[in-house]
């Protein structure tokens, strides 16, 4: 997450410096799924959309829903990052920069991304809390407990390896092998249900049988 010094101005129209970037004002267009892509690359419509936003005065426009792998897409034509789309991205970037705004591709990930805010909540309430937000390693699971959280919530890491907890306990692993490709999310819409794309496929037949009809 980018950081900036504490603001001492009263107007959202004042420029602000964020890391190496200087925004002409403090209005940022949030990431959204515009569905303006073709064959996994930005379309002319997407370029014109963000050019228009920049020309009309925004400080930053965010191009979101850019998957790091084709399996991570939630729509068939969604942009995914690869060398051959660089010309399209350069056209998009140039169009926005010419309009004196700044473009930020929203493809970041880091562990413990909610830690700062979660610690504030932890300090403010006296109830059991579990930490959720990008824990993939034993070190960060331990850190969450040290921060005062009662439990650690995992999602993708356990989809990738259901035996992860045992492997962390035994020392076989110190961190999950999940690469955050987000391919599992696309399988929400699959007949066989959500799965890690690096594991064997689910049996779709089991997803058509009521739980009460199965006996172990």
C-alpha positions in Angstrom: 0.0 0.0 0.0 1.4 3.4 -0.9 1.9 5.8 2.0 1.9 9.6 2.2 2.7 12.1 5.0 -0.1 13.2 7.3 -2.2 15.8 5.5 -2.0 19.4 6.8 -4.4 20.9 4.2 -8.1 21.3 4.3 -9.1 20.9 0.7 -9.3 17.7 -1.4 -8.4 19.8 -4.4 -4.8 20.4 -3.1 -2.0 18.3 -4.7 -0.5 15.5 -2.7 2.7 13.5 -3.0 2.3 9.7 -2.7 5.7 8.0 -2.8 7.4 9.1 -6.0 4.1 10.4 -7.5 2.5 13.8 -7.2 -1.2 13.8 -7.7 -2.8 17.1 -8.9 -5.6 16.6 -6.4 -6.8 14.1 -3.9 -9.6 12.4 -5.8 -8.8 8.8 -6.9 -11.1 6.8 -9.1 -11.4 3.4 -7.4 -10.7 0.0 -9.1 -13.8 -1.3 -10.9 -14.7 -4.0 -13.4 -15.5 -1.9 -16.5 -15.7 -5.1 -18.7 -13.9 -3.2 -21.5 -11.4 -5.8 -22.6 -10.9 -8.0 -25.7 -9.0 -11.2 -25.8 -7.4 -10.6 -22.4 -6.1 -7.1 -23.3 -7.2 -3.5 -22.8 -9.7 -2.3 -25.5 -10.0 1.1 -27.1 -13.1 1.6 -25.0 -11.1 1.1 -21.8 -8.5 3.6 -23.1 -11.2 6.2 -23.8 -12.9 5.6 -20.5 -9.8 6.3 -18.5 -8.7 9.2 -20.7 -12.1 10.8 -20.2 -11.8 10.3 -16.4 -8.4 11.9 -16.4 -9.3 14.8 -18.7 -12.2 15.7 -16.4 -10.0 16.4 -13.5 -9.3 13.3 -11.4 -6.0 12.9 -9.6 -5.5 9.2 -10.2 -7.5 6.6 -12.1 -7.1 2.9 -11.2 -7.2 0.1 -13.8 -8.3 -2.9 -11.9 -9.4 -6.5 -12.5 -6.0 -7.3 -14.1 -5.3 -11.0 -13.3 -1.7 -12.2 -12.9 -2.6 -15.4 -14.7 -5.4 -16.5 -17.1 -6.8 -18.9 -14.5 -7.3 -15.9 -12.2 -9.8 -14.2 -14.4 -13.5 -13.8 -13.4 -14.7 -12.9 -16.9 -13.5 -14.5 -20.2 -12.1 -11.4 -21.7 -10.6 -9.9 -18.6 -7.0 -8.6 -18.9 -4.2 -10.8 -17.6 -0.6 -9.7 -17.4 1.8 -11.0 -20.0 4.5 -9.5 -22.3 2.4 -9.4 -25.5 -0.1 -6.9 -24.0 2.6 -4.3 -23.2 1.8 -2.3 -26.3 -1.8 -2.0 -25.2 -0.9 -1.0 -21.7 1.5 1.6 -23.1 -1.3 3.1 -25.2 -3.5 3.2 -22.1 -0.8 4.7 -19.9 0.1 7.4 -22.5 -3.5 8.4 -22.9 -3.9 9.0 -19.2 -0.6 10.7 -18.7 -1.4 13.1 -21.6 -4.5 14.1 -19.6 -2.3 14.9 -16.6 -3.4 12.2 -14.3 -1.6 9.1 -13.0 -2.5 5.5 -13.8 -2.1 2.8 -11.2 -2.6 -0.9 -12.2 -4.2 -2.7 -9.3 -2.3 -6.0 -9.2 -0.6 -5.9 -5.9 -0.4 -8.4 -3.1 1.4 -8.5 0.2 1.0 -10.7 3.3 -0.8 -9.3 6.4 -2.4 -6.5 4.4 -5.0 -5.8 7.0 -2.7 -5.9 10.0 -2.5 -2.2 10.7 -6.2 -1.7 10.8 -6.9 -5.0 12.5 -4.6 -4.1 15.4 -6.6 -0.9 15.9 -9.8 -2.9 16.2 -8.1 -5.5 18.5 -7.1 -2.7 20.9 -10.5 -1.2 20.9 -12.7 -4.2 21.7 -12.6 -6.9 24.4 -14.0 -9.9 22.5 -12.4 -12.9 20.8 -11.1 -11.9 17.4 -9.5 -13.9 14.5 -7.1 -12.2 12.1 -7.9 -12.5 8.4 -5.9 -11.0 5.5 -3.2 -12.6 3.6 -1.4 -14.9 6.1 0.6 -17.5 4.2 3.6 -18.2 6.5 4.1 -19.6 10.0 6.0 -16.4 10.9 3.0 -14.3 10.1 0.5 -16.7 11.7 2.7 -16.4 14.9 2.8 -12.6 14.5 -1.0 -12.5 14.4 -1.2 -14.4 17.7 1.5 -12.1 19.2 -0.7 -9.1 18.1 -3.4 -10.4 20.4 -5.7 -12.3 17.9 -7.2 -15.5 19.1 -7.2 -17.3 15.8 -5.8 -17.0 12.3 -8.1 -17.3 9.3 -6.9 -18.9 6.1 -8.7 -19.4 2.7 -6.6 -19.8 -0.4 -3.6 -21.3 1.5 -5.8 -24.2 2.7 -7.4 -24.7 -0.7 -3.8 -25.0 -2.1 -2.8 -27.5 0.6 -5.4 -28.9 3.1 -2.5 -30.4 5.1 -0.8 -27.0 5.5 -1.4 -26.8 9.3 0.2 -30.2 10.0 3.1 -29.3 7.7 3.7 -26.0 9.5 3.5 -27.8 12.9 6.0 -30.5 11.9 8.4 -28.1 10.3 8.0 -29.7 6.8 7.0 -26.2 5.6 7.3 -22.7 6.9 5.0 -21.0 4.4 2.2 -21.9 1.9 3.0 -22.6 -1.7 -0.1 -20.6 -2.8 1.0 -18.1 -5.4 -2.1 -15.9 -5.2 -3.0 -16.4 -8.8 -6.7 -16.2 -7.8 -7.5 -19.1 -10.1 -9.6 -20.6 -7.3 -12.1 -17.8 -7.4 -13.0 -18.4 -11.0 -14.0 -22.0 -10.0 -16.9 -20.6 -7.9 -18.8 -20.8 -11.2 -17.6 -24.3 -12.1 -20.0 -27.3 -11.8 -17.4 -29.0 -9.6 -17.0 -26.1 -7.2 -14.0 -24.1 -6.0 -10.6 -25.7 -6.1 -6.9 -24.7 -6.3 -5.8 -24.9 -9.9 -2.6 -26.6 -8.9 -4.4 -29.5 -7.3 -6.4 -32.4 -9.0 -9.9 -31.4 -10.2 -12.9 -31.9 -8.0 -15.4 -34.6 -9.0 -18.5 -32.7 -10.4 -20.7 -35.7 -9.7 -20.3 -35.2 -5.9 -21.6 -31.6 -6.3 -24.9 -33.0 -7.5 -25.6 -35.2 -4.5 -27.1 -34.0 -1.2 -24.8 -34.3 1.8 -27.3 -36.5 3.6 -27.2 -39.0 0.8 -23.5 -39.8 1.4 -22.2 -42.1 4.1 -18.6 -42.6 5.0 
